[in-house]
Amino acid sequence: MFIGFLPYVIVIFIVTGLFILLVDAKMYKKEKQKKEHKASLIFGWLNIALGLGLFLTNWVYNNFIW
């Protein structure tokens, strides 16, 4: 059984993405900072997508390739 750091990285990507979307994006929208709000939305969704992509890639690798 392989115990590595990848599960921690996946969780960190997803949690930070949710944090950015739920805290930063709302704060920037409230302060009416359009560029910062848009950037926080992009980075939040990018973090979540990277976390889910890594999870899916790891799952496929463990179940079908290895």
Order of alpha helices (4+ residues) and beta strands (2+ residues): alpha-alpha-alpha
